[in-house]
Amino acid sequence: MEYSEDDLLPISGLQHLASCERQCALIHVEQTWEENRLTAEGRLLHERTHEAGEESRGDTRIARAVALRSLELGLTGVADVVEFRRVEEASCQSSPHPGMSLPGVKGLWVPFPVEYRPLRKFDDGGMREAHVDHAFHSRLTQTRFSG
């Protein structure tokens, strides 16, 4: 099934739904969300991810504010941060996540959406501030998006 442009849902709605169904309904259905101190702090910390741009670190390219649209999934939105990791062409042939080309960049790349969270201590004693959303990555690499 392929969705029309008018039927696309915002990707942000999925994030809101996953974290709090009530918040999702207030924002996307009733459009009555009111910001408080905690949400304002989160918004301010989050602003850098919406500054479009790219940077490179070896075989990793980091892109911010990446426009996404999938008529197959019926979604549209902006990915805050996506890491593209260079892969060898030979390894792509047998991989469940084949590489893709990037405009103006040589080689094949696998996208990894990155979700940043406030630094916190986990049960294993480790401190973390970012992680790759592997479930979303798996579905993303099987879907073709256009900007």
N, C-alpha and C positions, 0 to 999 in steps of 0.2 A: 504494500500500500504506500502511496505517496501523498503527502499532505499538500494543501495549497498554501500560498503565502499568508492568507488571511486566517488560517487555522493553526499557525505556529504558536507554541507556548514558550514563555520565557524560561531559560535554563535556571535562572535565579529562583523561580517558583519551585523547582525540584529540591534545591538546597533548603528553602524555607519549609517545605513539606517534610523533608527528612528530619529537620531539627525541631520543628514545632508546628503541628497542624493548625493550631489556633492562629499563630503568627501568619502562616501562609494564607489563611482565609481572610484575616484582617487586611493584609497587604494586597492580595491579588483578586479577591472576590468583593469584599466590602470597601476596599480602598480607604480604610480609616486608621491606619497605623500611626501612632504618635511616638516620636523618639523620646527616650529618657536619657539619663546620664550615662548608663552603661552602653546603650546602643550608640550614643553620640561618640563615646570614646572608641568604640569598635570601628565606627565609620571613619574617624580621623586616622586611626592606625592603618586602615585598609586603603586609604586614598592613593598611596604610591603604586599599588597594583593597577590602578586605572590610568597611569601615565604611560601612554603608548611608547614602545621602544624595544630595542633588542640589545643583547650583549652576548659575547662569546667567551667560553672558557674551554679551550682545547677542542674536544669533539662534542661539546655541548653548547647549544645555542639556547638562550633564554629570551622568550618573547612575552611582552606584557600587553594587556588589553587586546587579545586576539579575538576578532569577530568570528562567530561560528553560526552556521545555519545548516540544518539537515532536514530536507523534505521527507527523507525516509523515516526519521524519528519524530518529526513534527516539532522540532525545537529551534530556538534562535536565542542568541545572547552573546555575551562577551566572557571569554575565559580570562581570569585575572592573570595567571602566569602559566605558561606552557614551556617545558623543557623539551627540546628536540635533541636526541642523541644520535650521532652518526653511527651507521651500521655498514658493514661490508656487504656488497651486493650478493656475494655467494651465500652469506648467512641468511639473507632475506628469502631465498628460494624455499627453505625448509622451515621457516619461522611462521608461527600463527599470527605474528604481528609484522607484516612486510613493511619495509621502509617506504617513505614517500619523498618526492622531490620538493624542495623549497625554492620559490622564485629567486633567481640571482645567486643561488648557492650550489656549489658542486656536491655531489654525493647523494646518498639516501639517508633519511632521517626517520626516527620513530618518535612520535609525540608522547609526552608524559604530562598530563595536567597536574599541577602542584597546588595543594591546598595549604595555605599558611594558617596557623592557629597560634594563640598566645603561648609563650613558653610555659610549660607546666611539668611537674614531676609525675612520672608514671609508676605503677605498682612495681615494676622491675628496677626502680631506683634511677632510671635514666631520665634525662631532661631532653625534650624535643620541642621544636618549633615549626617544623614543616614535614609533610609527608606526601608521597605520591599516592593518589587515590587509585589503587590497582584495579578495582572492579570497574570504575569508570574508564580507566585506560584500556582495559580489555575490550569494552564495547566501542570506545572511540576509535581504536585502530582497525575495527572491522567496518567502520562507517565512513563514507566519503562526505566531507564537509566542504562547503564553498563559502566564500566571504561576500 
